[in-house]
Amino acid sequence: MRVFRKIFEVGFVNFLVGCIKRVEYTVLFHKYGFDKWHVSPYEHRKYAIETGKYISRFRPELMVDIGCGLGDLLRHTKLAHTGKGFGYDLSESAIKVARKLSKSEKLNFQKGSFASIHFEKSIDYLTALNFMHGSPEEKWKQQFDILLKQNKIHHIVVDVFPEALEKGQYKLDFSKILPPNYEKKQKMGPFLGDKYIEIWSNRDMEN
């Protein structure tokens, strides 16, 4: 049943390509020892596919992905001709594999998180997906406050669930996490697991 649901959600071609990549990622998992949830490929995650498609429409000059894992989202997002993408993750082994998998000089992967990010140039899109629901809003407000003191960010992309999925997880309201100059511009979903993607935009940077 889960297989048919996945095929229905992502399509047969994505499902097949994802199965091949899952085998490759499983081999890398045993070799490098990163967290096992990174074995799930981009092609099996509809929310990631739609996020990549959405951002690709705007061909960002600078994109940052926090919690990038093996770098799938950055590798599948189309940047501007001179664009750059930076991925950050706390897992050194995941970053090592992301660098190994990347064939583009436009992409850079580093160990780090919110406080590690400091760009003189404004960030067009910053994504932070699939890792924040284990902590309350207070923690993420502090992290985003640090991030936004060090950077100008036009769009922030996050994932949300209408309700906490299980004990120890939190329902996050980003209107309480992000400063008041950010407004929700777009909401995509629902995806499997009742996940939604939200795009928040900085009104002060809108044309």
N, C-alpha and C positions, 0 to 999 in steps of 0.2 A: 504493500500500500504506500509506504513512504517513497519508494522508487517511482511509482506512477505519479505521485503528487509532485515530486521534484521534476520529472520530465514535463509535466503539465505547466509548471511554473517557469522553468528556464528554457524549455524547448529541447528537442532530441539532440540537435547538433551540440549545443552547449553541454548537455548532460554527457554525451559521449566524450567530448574533448576533456571535460572535467574529470571523468573516470580515468583517462590516461594520465592526466596531470596528478591526480590523487595517488596513483601508483608511484610516480616520480617523487612526489613530496613525502610519501611514506618511506622511501629509500633514504631521502635526505634527513628525515626525522630520526631514523635509526643511526645515521652517521654523525649528525650534529647535535641531536638531543634538544631541539627547541620544543616549546609546548605543543602538545598534540593537536590542539584546535586549529593550528596553522595549516594542518594537512588538508583542510577543506578548501578547494580551489575557488577562484573567482567565478568560474563558469557555473558553479553550483550555488552561488549566492545571488539571487535576483536583486536584492537591495544594492549589492556592490555593482552589478551590471548597470542598473538604472542610474546610480550615482555617477559612475564613469561616463555614461552617455550624456547625462545632464551637464557635467562640468566640461566635457569635450566640446559642447556646442559653443562655448565662450573662449576656447583656446587660451587658457591663462598664461601669463608671462611667468608667474611664480605660484606654485602650488605646494602646500605642506600637508603631509599626512602624519598625524600623531597616532601611535599604535599601529604602525604600518605592517607589522608582521613580516611576511616574505616579500612584500612590495607589490603585490598583485594589482592593487587599485592604481598606483602610480604608473605601472607598466601598461595598463589598459586605458589610460586617460590621454587624450590628444592635447598636447601643449602647443603654445605658439611656436613659430619657427625658431625664435631665439629663447623660448621658454625653458624654465628649469623646475625640477620637482625634487623635493627633499622629504625623505621619510625618516621618522624617529621611532624607536622602540626601545624598551628597557631590556629586552633580551638580546644579549650579545650574539648568541648563536643564530637567532632569527635574522639579525642584521648581516651577519656573515653570509647567510644563504641568499638574502635579498641582493647583496652585491654580486654574488655568484650568478644569480639568475638574470640580472640586468645586463642588457646588451647596449644600452643607450648612454651616451656621454651627458645627456640632459639630466640624468637622475643621480642623486647622491643619497646614501643611506648612512645614518649615524645612530649610535647608541645615545638615548636621551629621551626627554619628555618636555613638558610645558616650559620649564625654566631654562631649557637648553636652547630655545628658539629665540634668535635675535637677528633681525634683518633690517638693514637701512631702507631697502626697497619695500614698498607695500606688498602684502601677500594678497593675491586675488582670491584664492580659495584655500581654506584650511579645513581638513576633514579630521574628525575624531570619532571613530565608529567602533562599536562592538566591545567596549571595555569599561565603560563608566558606570554600569548599573550595579556594581558591587559596593558603591560608596554613596553617601548622601550628598544632597545639593551643596551643603556648606563646604565640603572639600573641593568640589569642582568650581565653585565660585571663587575660592582663593586661587586655584590654579589658573583660571581664566583671567583673573585680575592681574596676576604676574605676567601672563602671556601678553595681555593687551597694553600693559605699561611699557613693554619692550618692543611692540610691533604694531603697525597699522594693518588691520585685516579687513578686507572688503566683505567677504562672505565666509560664514562658518557653517559647516555641514555636520550634523549629529544624528544619532538614532535614538528613538524613544519607543516606549511601550505604554499603552493606555493604563495598564496595571502592572504591579510588580509580579514577575513570573513565579518566584518561589521565595522561600524564607531566605533572608540575607541579601535580597536584591531590592533595588529602589526604583520607584517611579520618579523620573526626573522632569522638572518643569524648567526649561531653559529661559523662560522669561524672568525667573528668579536667580538664574546663574549668570546670564550675560547682562552687561550694563544697559541702561534704558535707551541708548541710541541704536541698539540692535532691534530689528523687527523681523518677525517670521515672514519670509517672502514666498516660500513654497513648502508643500508637504506631499510626500509621495508614499504610496502604500495603500493598504497593508500588504506586507510580505509574509512569508511563512513564519510562524511564531508570533504573529500579530505585531510585527516590527514596522515602524514608520521611519522615514527619513525626513528631516527638517532642514531647510536652508534659511539661515538667518543673515540679514544684510545690514551693514552699517549705513544708516541714513545719512551720516555726515560725508560719506564717500560716494553717494549716488549722484549721477549726472543731473 
